């Protein structure tokens, strides 16, 4: 994952973490994993008017990044995250962790990949 994030950064692409996790948990995880500097924005769903699966968290991230949904891609591992991104007009790659490919596709993922 670190190599992928470094490649994304080298391409000059803007990135955000969009999560329903509490801010303290999200910040701690990004710092502990060494990912903090790879992201331009951190959007916490419960801090938005509506959390996932509503599109507000992804719309907030897109606004913060100055990116049009048609130029964005989301990697999501939950049906609520997939639904949130898709409802915001973002193409979604579902990552099969706790949920199956079928569940993620049913929520709006364009394609799925194994974790």
N, C-alpha and C positions, 0 to 999 in steps of 0.2 A: 504494500500500500504506500509506503514511503516513497518508493521509486516512482509510482504513478503520480503521487501528489507533487513530487519534484518536477516531473515532466510537465504536468499541467501548469505549474508556476512558471517554468521556463518558456512555455508558449505564450505567456502573458494573459492567460485566461483568469477571469475573476471567479472566486469560489466563496461558498457560504456553507455553514452547517445550519440545518433547520431541524430542530429537535423539540420533542415534548418533554425532555428531561428538565429538571430544575437547573437554573443557571449555574449554581455552585457545582453541581455534579458535572455538567457539560464542560465548564471551564477546567475543572480538576482533571477530567479524562483527557481533554486536548493537551493540557500541559504535561501530564504523566506520560502520555504516548508520544510526545514530541511533535504533535501535529499543529499546535497553536499558530505557528508562523505561516502555515500553508493556507490559511483561510482569511478572507477579507472581511467577513461578517459572521456573526453568530446570532441566529434568530431563535428565540425561545417561544414555542407555541403558546403556552399559557400567558405570556406577556403581551400577546396580540389580542385583538378584540375577540377572536375565535381561534382555538387551537386546531391541530390536525384532528379530523380529516378535512376541515374547512380549508379553503385555499388561502386564507389570510397569511399564514406563516410564509408560504412560498411567494406570495405577492409582496410581502414586506422584504424578503431577501432580494427579489428581483429589483425592487425600487432602490434598496441600499446599494446594490451592485451597478445599477444603471444598465441593466440587461433586459432585452425584450424576451418574453417567454419563448418565442420562436427560435431564439439563439441559445436556449438553455437546455441543460440535461440534468436530471436528478437521478441519483442512486439511492434507492430506498429498499428497506427490508421488512416493512410492515404494510398491511393493507391500508391503514389510516394514513401513513406517509405517502404511499402510492396515490391514494385518492386525493390527497391534498395537493400534491404536485400536478397531477393530471388536471384537476379542476382549475388550477392556475394557468393552464395552457402549456405546461412544461412536459417534454417527452421524458418518460421514466424507464429506467432499467431497474427491474426488480432483482434484488440479491436474496437468494434463498438461504435463510438462516433458520428461523423458527417457523416460517411459512413456506408452503409449497409454491412451485411455479404457477400452478392453476389458481391458487388463492390470490397471488400477486397480479396475475393477468386479469382475473375477474375484477380487481380493484382499479385497473387501468394501465398496468405496466405494458409497454410496447414489446419488451422482450425480458427474459430473465437469464441470470447467470448463477452458477453455484458459488457459494461462499468459499 
